[in-house]
Amino acid sequence: MTGFGLGVLVPWTLILNHTVQSEFAGLTWERPSRVYARPLTLYTGQEISSKDLLIELQAASYRKTESTVAPGSYSRSGNYWQIYSRDFEFADGYQESQNWQLEIVAGRVLNITDLSGNPLAIARLDPAQIASIYPLDKQDRELLPLEDIPELLVSGLQAVEDRRFKSHYGVDPKAIARALWVDIRSGKIDQGGSTLTQQLVKNLFLDSSQTILRKINEAIMALLLEAYFSKSEILEAYINQVYLGQHGAYAIHGFARASRFYFDRPLDSLNSAQIALLIGMVKGASWYNPRRNPERALARRNLVLKAFADTGLITAQDLQLALKQPLGVNKQVSGLRIAAGGFIDLVKRQLQERYDEADLRREGLSILTTLEPVTQLVAEKAVTAGLEDLTARGLPKQLQAAFIITDVQNGEIRALVGDRIPGRAGFNRALDARRQIGSIMKPLVYLLALEHPQQFNLLSQLDDSPINLRLANGDYWQPRNYTNETHGSVNLLDALVHSWNLATVNLGMTFGPTHILQSLQRYGLELDITPVPAVILGAVELTPLEVAGIYQALAAGGYQVPLRAVTAVIAENGALEEAFRLTLKPLQNREAISIMNFALTQVTKTGTARALPALLGRQANIAGKTGTTNDRKDSWFVGYTDQRLGVVWVGRDDNQPARVTGSSAALRLWARAFREIPLADWQLEYPRGVETTWVDRESASLTAANCPGAEEMPFMQVGIPAAKTECLRQQENQSGKPSQRWKWFKREQQENRN
């Protein structure tokens, strides 16, 4: 019998020995990739309100304290803020934590200094973590080497879980006997005699069954683990592996991640009471969960604190102070919830152009993005509250929306919302809802005309009369204006500002649907669409993101700037792995685009978006275009200056009539958001070849600034009206000065000679 036992035990031990040596020696844990918002850089003169700064700090899980004694904290006294930033690996290098202060007065940074009063040119906050891309095993962890783990946690863990850890060889017979005696006296299994090594073996190699075979395997493997690896290696593995809670579908492993999860603080900043709470949870993370079972967790924490005092890790005085402290656990997982799920969808798609899905889930990357926490929160609230308001106004409760806000100069996406409930996973309308764009298409039609300045300018006459077009299949298409009215001969600017369909179709047919669709290719769009006349009025299906890409080029003054959500990817070792750099592609029609931008500012003053100033509560020089599709199924609004661009779509997922127009729905959501976003007036500038001059709109003639009906408008130099008003001619005759057109002609001759 003994021989049989040895014949089985020896080979089995050899198998377990191979498992322990090979798997523990090559032990690697898959770390989730962390996704961060853009870092906030502060400088003297910067426009930022105290409210927005507070949102940034809360989003980055900074905690308010009486004095900033540790990284990740801030204090405030009136206009003065003191901030202690954390260490962070930025795309341009590692930045150590820094304690600095600033003063904000009237929504502007007045000064920034270090604690000695020396002025700082800039100060940069480490960014908010907005998401994680988890490993396939759904384990969330943050790895730390043993030397970076607080001594109180290392010693306290041993004091509570395994006081003889340094002296036993993986299995502690005394602990087993003591636990057995306690269990016999209590009449129930109340204590276990497992060492930290045994617990680690169970977590790494075995299941949680209570069978004799599993316990024998655990003991043998613990002895083997101690034979081949040092106490430090075992302890480090345990501290990084132990299960300490659940966040939805994702398991929280290791003390470092648990510290972030429960306290929004790095492990090395925890006090003795907080460390005791985490160690207490080792016995049962669910049973002693401080969010669900605070009283139970508090009793367990206090028991651990007393163990600290019994073993001399803290003094009796420290014990009394720690026992009086609350649990201090954040009610939410982060200081401020940003439901940026739609934005994260775009991040993943842009990363997948360069990374395999497996690499994103395994490598523990730091992904730096363009998301701006303040703007994202504003956009989320605008969609949620805006749609509720539209429903209260009698519109269908099934309305959905998408909202994209970008930085015009660099194409960085500052906010993206793809659902009326921003945190809800599923269909992302900002990226995937392909809907007809309606009148959003019209500026591209008028832009084609302006590219031919010898034929068209803002005052060129168009025909807003009924048109009957025969299609290839023999049917006839008879478009109408929204009000069913016609306006006869109208100038190009009025036709665009008031979005008159008949004038647009008559103009568009001079170029043809094929030419109009080809113009979309300038903006990186490849569409398989039959060139029927209806495309002139927006019978083209695009996503809100694609619409944003088109108008981004207009807002940027004729430079195509690819929209991007990711700026850099940093490897686990801190090396810059990938930089998503800004690229600019100048378009050939920059002169015409500058004139179009002027025209679209008139839309928000006297045209279909004229309600915008009242909705914003202020006058502002903003370019914009409303869009409404057939049967009022879709509502669009695009508004922009040279700083920010916003695109809003509102409609129903089932593509049924929603009783919406561009001005009744999308415009309202846009204005609700931009009431809270600083937006300076657009000071329009024009490239060489474009001049502004005073004209009379009614007669399409040059005039003087002080003549009746004078308006200042941009024109290409070769397309300036030739006619003059009688008022201008009289003034020129009285002054004897040459006409403005003659001066431009002479200037062109001089420039050509140079």
Legacy VTK file of the C-alpha trace (Angstrom):
# vtk DataFile Version 3.0
C-alpha trace
ASCII
DATASET POLYDATA
POINTS 754 float
0.000 0.000 0.000
2.864 2.341 0.867
4.527 1.503 -2.414
1.332 2.212 -4.297
0.999 5.538 -2.527
4.546 6.508 -3.363
4.057 5.323 -6.928
1.163 7.729 -7.311
2.416 10.588 -5.110
5.863 10.935 -6.683
4.717 11.268 -10.334
1.881 13.537 -9.247
4.281 15.721 -7.297
6.533 15.933 -10.345
3.575 17.118 -12.420
2.692 19.752 -9.832
6.365 20.698 -9.632
6.452 21.366 -13.381
3.290 23.475 -13.145
4.657 25.580 -10.305
8.083 26.138 -11.856
6.961 26.862 -15.407
3.833 28.897 -14.749
4.994 30.959 -11.789
8.401 31.707 -13.313
6.724 32.930 -16.490
3.864 34.556 -14.654
2.493 37.565 -16.514
-0.825 39.261 -15.982
-2.779 40.884 -18.740
-3.216 44.534 -17.845
-6.024 46.620 -19.270
-5.159 49.565 -21.439
-6.140 52.819 -19.746
-7.883 55.523 -21.767
-7.310 59.117 -20.662
-8.925 62.442 -21.515
-6.801 65.278 -22.799
-4.596 66.838 -20.085
-5.556 70.326 -18.956
-2.758 72.830 -19.499
-3.161 76.093 -17.605
-1.388 79.372 -18.369
-1.691 83.025 -17.411
-4.501 84.698 -19.317
-6.279 81.435 -20.118
-10.070 81.580 -20.193
-11.463 79.068 -17.706
-14.081 79.443 -15.004
-13.718 78.171 -11.466
-16.688 75.905 -12.163
-14.944 74.300 -15.137
-11.672 73.896 -13.234
-13.554 72.097 -10.474
-15.108 69.741 -13.040
-11.650 68.983 -14.448
-10.316 68.213 -10.963
-13.278 66.015 -10.089
-13.040 64.150 -13.390
-9.368 63.412 -12.662
-10.354 62.183 -9.160
-8.613 64.960 -7.258
-9.781 65.170 -3.652
-10.451 68.379 -1.786
-8.364 68.840 1.368
-7.592 71.603 3.846
-4.041 71.741 2.521
-2.447 69.992 -0.446
-0.184 67.526 1.326
-0.174 64.753 -1.253
-0.391 64.368 -5.040
-3.945 64.245 -6.333
-5.319 66.843 -3.917
-6.448 70.464 -4.105
-7.646 73.217 -1.820
-9.444 76.470 -2.517
-9.800 79.817 -0.798
-11.900 82.277 -2.798
-10.181 82.958 -6.113
-7.050 81.082 -5.055
-6.499 77.416 -5.839
-3.665 75.190 -4.653
-3.205 72.003 -6.655
-0.816 69.101 -6.132
-0.589 67.298 -9.498
0.361 63.637 -9.818
3.239 62.018 -11.646
2.270 61.164 -15.213
3.878 59.865 -18.386
2.803 62.355 -21.042
3.479 62.013 -24.758
6.328 64.526 -24.463
7.898 62.842 -21.445
7.541 62.048 -17.773
6.290 64.818 -15.489
6.813 64.596 -11.760
4.153 65.677 -9.293
4.163 69.385 -8.593
2.522 71.576 -5.957
1.433 74.936 -7.380
-1.205 77.596 -6.995
-3.201 79.839 -9.287
-5.679 82.666 -9.134
-8.822 82.808 -11.281
-10.643 86.121 -11.604
-13.664 86.731 -13.855
-13.222 83.444 -15.680
-9.556 83.943 -16.506
-6.272 82.706 -15.002
-4.614 85.740 -13.449
-1.355 84.067 -12.419
0.289 80.719 -11.666
3.129 80.303 -9.159
4.954 77.612 -7.257
4.666 77.535 -3.468
7.591 79.945 -3.176
5.768 82.521 -5.251
7.882 82.075 -8.370
5.791 82.515 -11.551
5.190 79.463 -13.736
4.698 79.748 -17.492
2.332 76.773 -17.560
0.991 74.097 -15.235
-0.368 70.794 -16.434
-2.821 68.465 -14.720
-2.553 64.732 -15.197
-5.607 63.712 -17.245
-8.777 61.996 -16.109
-9.013 58.279 -16.766
-12.245 57.870 -18.715
-12.217 54.157 -19.558
-10.276 50.925 -19.665
-9.945 48.382 -22.443
-10.013 45.197 -20.415
-8.276 41.849 -21.002
-10.354 38.984 -22.268
-10.287 37.417 -18.783
-12.069 40.543 -17.506
-9.567 41.117 -14.708
-8.721 44.701 -13.837
-5.396 45.254 -12.121
-2.581 47.738 -11.668
0.779 46.081 -11.063
3.335 47.378 -8.567
6.779 46.041 -7.598
7.213 45.173 -3.923
9.491 48.153 -3.277
6.691 50.545 -4.297
4.128 49.023 -1.925
3.668 50.789 1.453
5.460 49.024 4.299
2.349 49.132 6.481
0.439 47.142 3.875
3.218 44.567 3.484
3.651 44.066 7.229
-0.033 44.517 8.040
-1.064 41.839 5.551
1.254 39.372 7.254
0.074 40.436 10.710
-3.550 39.669 9.810
-3.323 36.787 7.337
-0.064 34.985 8.081
2.097 36.095 11.035
4.582 33.249 10.521
4.987 33.997 6.799
8.714 34.669 7.113
9.444 31.458 9.009
7.278 28.715 7.489
7.913 26.817 4.239
4.578 27.308 2.568
2.422 25.370 5.011
2.137 26.299 8.687
1.187 23.289 10.877
0.739 25.514 13.935
-1.720 27.733 12.097
-3.627 24.693 10.865
-3.814 23.235 14.369
-4.906 26.582 15.844
-7.616 27.023 13.229
-8.820 23.444 13.755
-9.071 23.999 17.517
-11.073 27.231 17.041
-13.410 25.513 14.604
-13.979 22.576 17.001
-14.770 24.904 19.888
-17.164 27.028 17.852
-18.804 24.063 16.192
-18.390 25.562 12.735
-15.707 26.322 10.161
-14.779 29.834 11.203
-11.059 30.053 10.584
-8.747 28.716 7.948
-5.136 27.794 8.454
-3.988 28.668 4.939
-0.801 30.660 4.596
-0.399 33.513 2.143
1.499 31.071 -0.065
-1.391 28.606 -0.026
-3.867 31.371 -0.809
-1.726 32.452 -3.756
-1.525 28.873 -5.044
-5.297 28.547 -4.854
-5.797 31.851 -6.692
-3.279 31.081 -9.418
-3.580 27.344 -10.057
-6.654 25.830 -8.356
-10.383 26.329 -7.933
-12.290 27.167 -4.763
-13.701 23.719 -4.087
-13.431 22.340 -0.539
-12.385 18.805 -1.518
-9.561 16.901 0.181
-7.749 16.460 -3.151
-7.727 20.208 -3.769
-6.344 20.872 -0.284
-3.606 18.254 -0.778
-2.647 19.808 -4.116
-2.630 23.237 -2.488
-0.270 22.107 0.287
2.138 20.348 -2.087
2.248 23.271 -4.513
2.762 25.751 -1.668
5.789 23.771 -0.472
7.145 23.656 -4.019
6.566 27.370 -4.538
8.524 28.185 -1.386
11.317 25.836 -2.484
11.937 27.615 -5.783
10.973 31.229 -5.189
11.801 33.842 -2.588
9.427 35.235 0.015
9.591 38.612 -1.721
8.536 37.145 -5.067
5.644 35.304 -3.451
4.505 38.343 -1.491
4.663 40.623 -4.539
2.622 38.163 -6.577
0.037 37.864 -3.828
-0.377 41.630 -3.404
-0.901 42.053 -7.162
-3.183 39.019 -7.577
-5.582 38.955 -4.620
-9.243 39.459 -5.503
-10.734 42.563 -3.864
-14.043 43.287 -5.531
-16.139 43.544 -8.648
-16.872 46.447 -10.998
-19.711 45.240 -13.171
-18.349 42.368 -15.252
-14.737 43.139 -14.310
-12.901 41.652 -11.339
-10.692 43.969 -9.272
-7.352 42.276 -8.541
-4.487 43.570 -6.434
-4.236 46.241 -3.770
-3.063 48.951 -6.175
-6.180 48.752 -8.330
-8.419 48.343 -5.283
-7.009 51.582 -3.887
-8.090 53.430 -7.051
-11.423 51.621 -7.128
-12.490 52.371 -3.560
-10.645 55.599 -2.758
-9.683 57.132 -6.145
-6.166 57.397 -4.766
-2.835 55.696 -5.443
-1.835 53.029 -2.961
1.067 54.999 -1.511
-1.258 57.826 -0.434
-3.558 55.721 1.787
-3.629 56.154 5.552
-3.588 53.318 8.081
-7.391 53.082 8.311
-7.754 52.777 4.525
-4.996 50.163 4.299
-6.714 48.235 7.095
-10.018 48.286 5.186
-8.411 46.749 2.085
-6.551 44.090 4.084
-9.793 43.257 5.872
-11.472 42.592 2.530
-9.022 39.778 1.756
-11.146 37.521 3.976
-14.164 38.127 1.749
-14.331 40.961 -0.791
-18.082 40.648 -1.288
-18.964 40.036 2.358
-16.948 43.050 3.516
-17.707 45.304 0.548
-17.675 48.829 2.054
-20.182 50.201 -0.467
-22.796 47.494 0.038
-22.040 46.446 3.625
-20.509 49.479 5.356
-21.215 48.401 8.950
-19.716 44.964 8.390
-16.720 46.469 6.614
-16.188 48.992 9.428
-16.155 46.255 12.094
-13.667 44.211 10.056
-11.458 47.260 9.456
-11.340 48.042 13.178
-10.385 44.447 13.924
-7.491 44.757 11.455
-6.414 48.059 13.028
-6.231 46.374 16.431
-4.041 43.684 14.883
-1.772 46.453 13.612
-1.488 47.809 17.159
-0.987 44.357 18.704
2.006 43.727 16.437
3.508 47.176 16.948
2.824 48.485 13.441
0.943 51.494 14.812
0.897 53.123 18.231
-2.001 53.063 20.667
-2.575 56.748 19.920
-2.611 56.077 16.170
-5.078 53.270 16.782
-7.539 55.527 18.595
-7.334 58.146 15.844
-7.792 55.554 13.091
-10.783 53.927 14.804
-12.613 57.285 14.720
-12.168 57.755 10.984
-15.029 56.991 8.565
-14.547 54.408 5.848
-13.813 57.216 3.372
-14.867 55.183 0.346
-16.103 57.112 -2.678
-19.746 56.471 -3.403
-18.959 56.175 -7.104
-16.049 54.500 -8.807
-14.644 57.844 -9.907
-14.931 61.388 -8.652
-17.122 62.475 -11.576
-18.955 60.204 -13.971
-18.304 60.940 -17.645
-20.476 58.676 -19.783
-18.156 58.801 -22.773
-19.047 55.398 -24.190
-19.730 56.797 -27.653
-16.364 58.535 -27.677
-14.612 55.329 -26.563
-16.193 53.537 -29.552
-14.383 55.969 -31.829
-11.140 55.578 -29.870
-11.249 51.818 -30.380
-11.953 52.173 -34.094
-9.065 54.557 -34.644
-6.733 52.331 -32.621
-7.790 49.229 -34.526
-6.404 50.819 -37.677
-2.932 50.305 -36.138
-3.336 47.704 -33.383
-4.714 44.210 -33.128
-7.541 43.790 -30.626
-5.420 41.316 -28.650
-2.602 43.871 -28.257
-4.985 46.492 -26.895
-6.270 44.017 -24.327
-2.890 42.681 -23.246
-0.256 45.367 -23.271
-1.348 47.742 -20.493
-1.112 50.756 -22.779
-1.852 54.353 -21.791
-4.033 55.845 -24.505
-4.132 59.634 -24.538
-7.208 61.082 -26.224
-8.692 64.434 -27.166
-11.797 64.288 -24.974
-12.416 67.407 -22.878
-14.303 66.466 -19.683
-16.119 69.799 -19.326
-17.278 69.808 -22.959
-18.303 66.144 -22.860
-20.466 66.725 -19.793
-22.050 69.782 -21.416
-22.836 67.807 -24.588
-24.315 64.919 -22.580
-26.588 67.256 -20.636
-27.594 69.110 -23.799
-28.739 65.884 -25.440
-30.546 64.458 -22.421
-32.226 67.653 -21.247
-32.736 68.941 -24.781
-34.667 65.873 -25.914
-36.773 65.941 -22.755
-37.628 69.559 -23.548
-38.570 68.673 -27.135
-40.854 65.919 -25.859
-42.480 68.401 -23.485
-43.079 70.617 -26.530
-45.111 67.836 -28.137
-42.490 66.078 -30.268
-42.274 62.264 -30.229
-40.762 60.646 -27.130
-38.885 58.251 -29.446
-36.520 61.021 -30.552
-32.830 60.190 -30.544
-29.804 62.405 -31.076
-26.111 62.584 -31.822
-23.755 65.426 -30.932
-20.127 65.984 -31.945
-17.949 68.929 -30.883
-14.491 69.445 -32.366
-11.572 71.824 -32.113
-11.445 73.524 -35.501
-7.708 74.201 -35.666
-6.467 70.670 -34.991
-9.433 68.399 -35.701
-9.474 66.998 -32.165
-12.850 65.701 -31.026
-13.682 67.279 -27.673
-17.037 65.578 -27.110
-19.121 62.869 -28.744
-22.592 61.652 -27.742
-24.335 58.865 -29.626
-27.450 58.210 -27.542
-30.034 60.178 -25.575
-28.849 58.193 -22.539
-25.099 58.877 -22.842
-23.886 55.939 -20.737
-25.977 53.337 -22.553
-24.063 50.849 -24.673
-25.323 49.892 -28.103
-25.978 51.718 -31.343
-23.737 54.770 -31.661
-25.612 57.264 -33.793
-22.711 59.703 -34.033
-20.643 57.068 -35.840
-23.138 54.709 -37.431
-26.463 56.463 -38.079
-26.472 57.048 -41.842
-29.269 59.510 -42.476
-30.131 61.886 -45.290
-28.538 65.260 -44.641
-31.088 67.494 -46.342
-30.170 71.161 -46.548
-26.795 70.518 -44.923
-25.788 69.645 -48.501
-26.714 73.041 -49.947
-23.553 74.967 -48.986
-21.541 72.497 -51.089
-23.725 73.281 -54.085
-23.298 77.033 -53.604
-19.586 76.518 -52.999
-19.252 75.036 -56.479
-20.828 78.186 -57.878
-18.512 80.490 -55.926
-15.530 78.604 -57.339
-16.488 80.143 -60.694
-16.238 83.859 -59.797
-16.627 85.059 -63.354
-20.080 83.492 -63.376
-21.226 83.618 -59.762
-20.835 85.771 -56.683
-23.011 86.346 -53.613
-25.259 88.715 -55.556
-25.674 86.630 -58.713
-29.300 86.153 -59.682
-30.836 82.679 -59.391
-34.228 81.446 -60.507
-36.490 80.362 -57.639
-39.236 79.135 -59.907
-40.881 75.706 -60.262
-38.865 73.075 -62.061
-39.954 69.746 -63.504
-37.124 67.289 -64.147
-37.468 64.024 -66.015
-35.521 61.201 -64.413
-33.738 58.307 -66.083
-36.651 55.944 -65.319
-39.132 58.261 -67.005
-40.616 59.676 -63.806
-40.678 63.391 -63.099
-39.252 65.136 -60.062
-40.926 68.348 -58.973
-39.217 69.795 -55.889
-40.893 72.506 -53.837
-39.863 75.099 -51.309
-40.606 74.310 -47.663
-43.414 76.907 -47.601
-44.643 75.980 -51.107
-43.971 79.587 -52.135
-41.772 80.757 -54.989
-39.691 83.933 -55.094
-38.787 84.455 -58.746
-35.373 86.002 -59.331
-33.308 86.007 -56.095
-29.668 86.595 -55.332
-27.415 83.700 -54.407
-26.875 84.855 -50.810
-30.593 85.109 -50.041
-31.253 81.721 -51.629
-28.677 80.100 -49.343
-29.577 82.049 -46.197
-33.272 81.169 -46.521
-32.533 77.661 -47.867
-34.829 77.961 -50.878
-35.008 74.623 -52.647
-36.019 75.746 -56.136
-33.185 78.235 -56.483
-30.758 75.588 -55.215
-31.956 72.966 -57.708
-31.824 75.373 -60.624
-28.282 76.311 -59.622
-27.232 72.709 -58.975
-28.417 71.512 -62.360
-25.974 73.903 -64.040
-23.213 71.641 -62.654
-25.089 68.345 -62.531
-25.538 65.797 -59.701
-22.400 63.877 -60.708
-20.183 66.928 -60.275
-21.807 67.707 -56.913
-21.211 64.172 -55.617
-17.623 64.313 -56.797
-17.099 67.394 -54.655
-17.664 65.226 -51.577
-14.480 63.319 -52.398
-12.461 66.402 -51.476
-13.390 65.699 -47.875
-12.306 62.077 -47.890
-15.726 60.575 -48.574
-16.162 57.682 -50.965
-19.856 57.141 -51.610
-21.639 54.741 -53.922
-24.634 56.951 -54.743
-26.606 57.220 -57.961
-26.270 60.834 -59.198
-29.957 61.732 -59.289
-31.094 65.381 -59.056
-32.377 64.862 -55.492
-28.783 64.779 -54.213
-28.765 68.565 -54.755
-31.234 68.830 -51.863
-29.366 66.383 -49.644
-30.668 62.953 -50.657
-27.307 61.675 -49.468
-26.899 59.498 -46.389
-23.996 60.447 -44.122
-23.156 59.924 -40.465
-22.828 62.894 -38.092
-19.086 62.202 -37.949
-18.835 62.462 -41.749
-20.802 65.709 -41.720
-18.413 67.043 -39.075
-15.480 66.150 -41.315
-16.900 68.167 -44.226
-17.673 71.266 -42.218
-14.380 71.012 -40.335
-12.639 71.868 -43.608
-14.896 74.891 -44.082
-14.376 76.109 -40.522
-10.604 75.682 -40.856
-10.618 78.049 -43.831
-10.077 75.436 -46.530
-7.718 73.035 -44.781
-8.815 69.445 -44.482
-8.003 68.337 -40.935
-8.747 64.646 -40.227
-10.875 64.288 -37.118
-9.040 62.362 -34.417
-9.864 61.020 -30.986
-6.388 59.662 -30.084
-3.229 61.752 -29.767
-0.697 59.236 -28.434
-0.191 55.698 -27.179
2.348 55.117 -24.423
3.750 51.662 -23.702
3.781 50.073 -20.269
7.438 50.998 -19.807
6.710 54.694 -20.473
8.036 54.760 -24.030
6.056 56.677 -26.633
4.758 53.922 -28.871
2.618 55.897 -31.290
1.886 59.571 -31.895
-1.189 60.508 -33.924
0.152 63.726 -35.339
-1.771 66.609 -36.836
-1.955 66.611 -40.628
-3.237 69.437 -42.800
-4.257 69.193 -46.431
-4.975 72.539 -48.118
-7.919 72.537 -50.473
-7.795 74.350 -53.789
-10.960 76.372 -53.198
-9.910 78.317 -50.104
-11.044 81.655 -51.548
-14.541 80.345 -52.233
-14.673 78.709 -48.783
-13.880 82.007 -47.080
-16.816 83.630 -48.891
-19.038 80.678 -47.973
-18.136 81.126 -44.301
-19.347 84.713 -44.492
-22.581 83.575 -46.120
-23.200 81.010 -43.387
-22.798 83.667 -40.681
-25.770 85.374 -42.305
-27.822 82.190 -41.857
-27.630 82.649 -38.069
-28.495 86.350 -38.309
-31.344 86.606 -40.787
-31.875 83.092 -42.168
-33.209 79.730 -41.078
-31.072 79.772 -37.902
-31.928 83.353 -36.910
-33.319 82.073 -33.577
-29.777 81.168 -32.475
-28.830 84.480 -30.762
-31.972 84.364 -28.620
-31.365 80.711 -27.731
-27.755 81.484 -26.826
-28.733 84.572 -24.870
-26.158 86.682 -26.682
-25.210 88.009 -30.091
-22.380 86.104 -31.736
-20.810 85.894 -35.172
-21.335 82.179 -35.834
-21.560 80.318 -39.123
-24.316 77.760 -39.285
-26.653 75.707 -41.438
-29.896 73.989 -40.588
-31.034 70.822 -42.322
-34.436 69.181 -42.632
-35.236 66.085 -44.686
-38.428 64.948 -46.413
-41.425 64.364 -44.144
-39.452 66.079 -41.367
-37.689 62.860 -40.451
-34.308 64.368 -39.670
-33.209 67.585 -38.011
-29.627 68.799 -38.474
-27.667 71.790 -37.355
-24.006 72.564 -37.919
-22.606 75.633 -36.203
-19.023 76.825 -35.981
-16.485 79.580 -35.584
-12.741 79.357 -36.136
-12.494 77.770 -32.651
-15.196 75.146 -32.214
-17.539 73.195 -34.440
-20.666 71.380 -33.331
-22.838 68.952 -35.309
-26.234 67.828 -34.016
-28.647 65.300 -35.510
-32.117 64.595 -34.121
-34.552 62.004 -35.432
-36.082 58.583 -34.858
-34.235 55.298 -35.162
-37.082 53.778 -37.180
-36.765 56.614 -39.743
-40.407 57.558 -39.297
-41.561 61.205 -39.502
-40.470 62.980 -36.338
-42.158 66.350 -36.947
-38.783 68.072 -36.615
-36.986 70.772 -38.551
-33.406 71.909 -38.320
-34.385 74.987 -36.334
-37.006 73.348 -34.089
-34.827 70.513 -32.753
-31.121 70.240 -33.583
-30.549 74.001 -33.326
-31.982 73.989 -29.797
-29.652 71.227 -28.608
-26.662 73.005 -30.150
-27.549 76.273 -28.434
-28.157 74.533 -25.101
-24.586 73.242 -25.166
-22.857 76.343 -26.479
-24.505 78.538 -23.869
-21.987 76.926 -21.507
-18.963 76.721 -23.801
-16.811 79.853 -24.267
-17.143 80.879 -27.898
-15.587 84.127 -29.052
-16.999 85.988 -32.057
-15.516 84.900 -35.343
-13.371 87.638 -36.847
-13.533 86.505 -40.449
-10.308 86.761 -42.423
-9.943 86.335 -46.159
-7.068 84.901 -48.193
-5.316 86.745 -50.959
-7.598 87.169 -53.950
-10.649 87.993 -51.845
-11.682 91.549 -51.006
-14.553 92.981 -49.020
-16.483 95.882 -50.469
-19.683 97.798 -49.931
-22.559 96.732 -52.142
-26.263 97.287 -52.579
-27.982 93.896 -52.415
-31.120 94.913 -54.306
-29.306 96.172 -57.401
-26.206 93.924 -57.048
-24.083 97.061 -57.445
-21.068 98.607 -55.768
-21.929 101.383 -53.342
-20.398 103.508 -50.590
-20.513 102.744 -46.873
-22.775 105.744 -46.185
-25.221 105.030 -49.023
-28.702 103.660 -48.305
-28.804 99.848 -48.133
-25.012 99.490 -48.066
-23.694 96.091 -46.899
-20.100 94.919 -46.717
-19.519 91.579 -48.440
-16.551 89.525 -49.664
-15.907 88.892 -53.350
-13.149 87.356 -55.354
-11.341 90.172 -57.108
-12.279 88.811 -60.527
-15.933 88.605 -59.538
-16.567 92.038 -58.028
-19.797 93.563 -59.405
-19.182 96.028 -62.214
-22.285 98.176 -61.740
-22.348 101.133 -59.356
-25.180 102.764 -57.533
-26.069 106.336 -58.329
-25.064 107.222 -54.758
-21.526 105.896 -55.298
-21.149 107.628 -58.671
-22.156 110.947 -57.169
-19.622 110.612 -54.361
-16.847 109.666 -56.780
-17.659 112.648 -58.999
-17.608 114.991 -56.037
-14.302 113.690 -54.663
-12.615 113.065 -57.968
-11.225 109.834 -56.579
-10.850 106.714 -58.724
-13.234 103.908 -58.075
-12.394 101.150 -55.677
-12.384 98.655 -58.523
-9.775 100.688 -60.366
-7.565 100.726 -57.240
-7.782 96.932 -56.975
-6.911 96.585 -60.662
-3.804 98.780 -60.243
-2.809 96.822 -57.094
-3.055 93.535 -58.995
-0.862 94.910 -61.777
1.762 95.998 -59.253
1.733 92.597 -57.481
2.093 90.788 -60.805
5.136 92.915 -61.688
6.688 92.118 -58.296
LINES 1 755
754 0 1 2 3 4 5 6 7 8 9 10 11 12 13 14 15 16 17 18 19 20 21 22 23 24 25 26 27 28 29 30 31 32 33 34 35 36 37 38 39 40 41 42 43 44 45 46 47 48 49 50 51 52 53 54 55 56 57 58 59 60 61 62 63 64 65 66 67 68 69 70 71 72 73 74 75 76 77 78 79 80 81 82 83 84 85 86 87 88 89 90 91 92 93 94 95 96 97 98 99 100 101 102 103 104 105 106 107 108 109 110 111 112 113 114 115 116 117 118 119 120 121 122 123 124 125 126 127 128 129 130 131 132 133 134 135 136 137 138 139 140 141 142 143 144 145 146 147 148 149 150 151 152 153 154 155 156 157 158 159 160 161 162 163 164 165 166 167 168 169 170 171 172 173 174 175 176 177 178 179 180 181 182 183 184 185 186 187 188 189 190 191 192 193 194 195 196 197 198 199 200 201 202 203 204 205 206 207 208 209 210 211 212 213 214 215 216 217 218 219 220 221 222 223 224 225 226 227 228 229 230 231 232 233 234 235 236 237 238 239 240 241 242 243 244 245 246 247 248 249 250 251 252 253 254 255 256 257 258 259 260 261 262 263 264 265 266 267 268 269 270 271 272 273 274 275 276 277 278 279 280 281 282 283 284 285 286 287 288 289 290 291 292 293 294 295 296 297 298 299 300 301 302 303 304 305 306 307 308 309 310 311 312 313 314 315 316 317 318 319 320 321 322 323 324 325 326 327 328 329 330 331 332 333 334 335 336 337 338 339 340 341 342 343 344 345 346 347 348 349 350 351 352 353 354 355 356 357 358 359 360 361 362 363 364 365 366 367 368 369 370 371 372 373 374 375 376 377 378 379 380 381 382 383 384 385 386 387 388 389 390 391 392 393 394 395 396 397 398 399 400 401 402 403 404 405 406 407 408 409 410 411 412 413 414 415 416 417 418 419 420 421 422 423 424 425 426 427 428 429 430 431 432 433 434 435 436 437 438 439 440 441 442 443 444 445 446 447 448 449 450 451 452 453 454 455 456 457 458 459 460 461 462 463 464 465 466 467 468 469 470 471 472 473 474 475 476 477 478 479 480 481 482 483 484 485 486 487 488 489 490 491 492 493 494 495 496 497 498 499 500 501 502 503 504 505 506 507 508 509 510 511 512 513 514 515 516 517 518 519 520 521 522 523 524 525 526 527 528 529 530 531 532 533 534 535 536 537 538 539 540 541 542 543 544 545 546 547 548 549 550 551 552 553 554 555 556 557 558 559 560 561 562 563 564 565 566 567 568 569 570 571 572 573 574 575 576 577 578 579 580 581 582 583 584 585 586 587 588 589 590 591 592 593 594 595 596 597 598 599 600 601 602 603 604 605 606 607 608 609 610 611 612 613 614 615 616 617 618 619 620 621 622 623 624 625 626 627 628 629 630 631 632 633 634 635 636 637 638 639 640 641 642 643 644 645 646 647 648 649 650 651 652 653 654 655 656 657 658 659 660 661 662 663 664 665 666 667 668 669 670 671 672 673 674 675 676 677 678 679 680 681 682 683 684 685 686 687 688 689 690 691 692 693 694 695 696 697 698 699 700 701 702 703 704 705 706 707 708 709 710 711 712 713 714 715 716 717 718 719 720 721 722 723 724 725 726 727 728 729 730 731 732 733 734 735 736 737 738 739 740 741 742 743 744 745 746 747 748 749 750 751 752 753
